[in-house]
Every structure is written in C-alpha cells, then in structure tokens.
Amino acid sequence: MNKNFKFCATELVEVRSKEEILQTLDKRGQLEGLPFMPQMFQYCGKRFRVFKRAHKTCDTVFPIRGRRMANTVHLETRCDGQAYGGCQAGCLIFWKEAWLKRV
C-alpha cells in the first residue's frame, strides 16, 4: 500500500462536521481545486465505507481533458440528483481525504 494514501477501499470513515470541512475550503469553496458541493453536507457526521480511491476524472469545465486526483476517494455514496433537477444518474461523489476521519 502506498504510504501517501490515508484511506483504502473497504475502510470505515466518518465525514467531518460542516464546520471542519468549511475550514479546509478556499474562497471558491474548494480544496486542491475540488469543490465541496452544498448537497454533500447531508453526509456530515455519518459513516461510510471507502468504495475505492479516485485517481483521475474527466474535466469538462476547462478544455475537455483528463484530470489527476490526489488525496481523493469515493465513498459508498452516490449523488441523489436533487440539486440537479432530479437527475437519476447516481454519480459517484469525490471526497478529499481531509473531509474524512478514520473511525
């Protein structure tokens, strides 16, 4: 296991409190360029298993390209689509490890 990784798949973690997460965000509401979306606050204080590490994603905001992700995982959570007009795609949510704590 890479020693730089804080969490690994199947590990139980807890999403930090809203206050703790807000302290990690810059003036644009991001940590290392990844936004913490308001709909993610519903998960604060709850426990989930790490589904898998997130190493890369497609960036469709800037010229379409691949984007490497550092210190990021997917939990066993999916977007419920409420903030997107009832979208039912069930997308994985990117979580910075700083927003999580070991249980």
C-alpha positions as CSV (number, residue, x, y, z in Angstrom):
1,M,0.0,0.0,0.0
2,N,1.3,3.5,-0.9
3,K,2.1,5.3,2.4
4,N,0.8,8.6,0.9
5,F,-2.7,7.1,0.9
6,K,-4.6,7.9,4.1
7,F,-7.6,5.6,3.4
8,C,-8.1,2.5,1.4
9,A,-11.0,0.6,0.0
10,T,-13.4,-1.0,2.5
11,E,-12.2,1.2,5.3
12,L,-14.9,2.7,7.5
13,V,-14.7,6.6,7.7
14,E,-16.8,9.4,9.0
15,V,-17.5,12.6,7.1
16,R,-16.2,15.5,9.2
17,S,-18.6,18.2,10.5
18,K,-19.7,21.1,8.3
19,E,-17.5,23.5,10.4
20,E,-14.4,21.3,10.0
21,I,-15.0,21.0,6.2
22,L,-15.6,24.7,5.8
23,Q,-12.2,25.4,7.4
24,T,-10.5,23.3,4.6
25,L,-12.0,25.3,1.8
26,D,-10.6,28.3,-0.1
27,K,-12.6,31.4,-1.0
28,R,-14.0,29.5,-4.0
29,G,-15.3,26.6,-1.8
30,Q,-12.6,24.2,-3.0
31,L,-9.8,22.1,-1.6
32,E,-6.9,21.5,-4.1
33,G,-9.3,22.5,-6.9
34,L,-12.1,20.2,-5.9
35,P,-15.3,21.9,-4.8
36,F,-17.3,20.7,-1.8
37,M,-20.8,20.8,-3.2
38,P,-23.6,22.0,-0.8
39,Q,-25.6,18.8,-1.3
40,M,-22.6,16.9,0.3
41,F,-23.3,18.5,3.7
42,Q,-26.2,16.0,4.3
43,Y,-23.4,13.3,4.8
44,C,-21.6,15.2,7.6
45,G,-21.2,13.2,10.8
46,K,-22.3,9.9,9.0
47,R,-20.2,6.9,8.5
48,F,-19.5,5.1,5.2
49,R,-17.0,2.6,3.7
50,V,-14.5,3.8,1.2
51,F,-15.6,2.3,-2.1
52,K,-12.4,3.0,-3.9
53,R,-9.6,5.5,-4.4
54,A,-10.2,8.2,-7.0
55,H,-7.1,8.7,-9.2
56,K,-8.5,10.5,-12.2
57,T,-11.6,12.0,-13.7
58,C,-12.7,13.8,-16.9
59,D,-12.7,17.6,-16.5
60,T,-15.5,19.1,-18.7
61,V,-15.3,22.6,-17.3
62,F,-12.0,23.5,-18.8
63,P,-10.9,22.3,-22.3
64,I,-12.1,18.7,-22.1
65,R,-9.2,16.7,-20.6
66,G,-8.3,14.1,-18.0
67,R,-7.6,15.3,-14.5
68,R,-5.5,13.5,-12.0
69,M,-6.9,13.4,-8.4
70,A,-4.7,13.4,-5.3
71,N,-5.8,12.5,-1.8
72,T,-9.3,11.7,-3.0
73,V,-11.6,8.7,-2.6
74,H,-15.2,7.6,-3.5
75,L,-17.3,6.5,-0.6
76,E,-20.3,4.1,-0.8
77,T,-22.5,7.2,-1.5
78,R,-23.9,8.5,-4.8
79,C,-25.4,11.8,-5.8
80,D,-29.1,11.8,-5.3
81,G,-29.7,14.3,-8.1
82,Q,-31.9,16.6,-6.1
83,A,-29.6,19.6,-6.8
84,Y,-29.7,18.8,-10.5
85,G,-33.4,18.8,-11.3
86,G,-34.0,15.2,-10.1
87,C,-31.1,13.7,-12.2
88,Q,-31.1,9.9,-11.8
89,A,-27.6,9.2,-13.0
90,G,-26.3,8.3,-9.5
91,C,-22.8,9.6,-10.0
92,L,-20.0,8.8,-7.6
93,I,-19.0,11.7,-5.3
94,F,-15.4,12.8,-5.0
95,W,-14.3,13.2,-1.3
96,K,-11.0,14.8,-0.3
97,E,-9.4,12.8,2.5
98,A,-9.2,16.0,4.6
99,W,-13.0,15.9,4.7
100,L,-13.0,12.4,6.3
101,K,-11.7,10.9,9.5
102,R,-10.9,7.3,10.5
103,V,-13.5,5.6,12.7
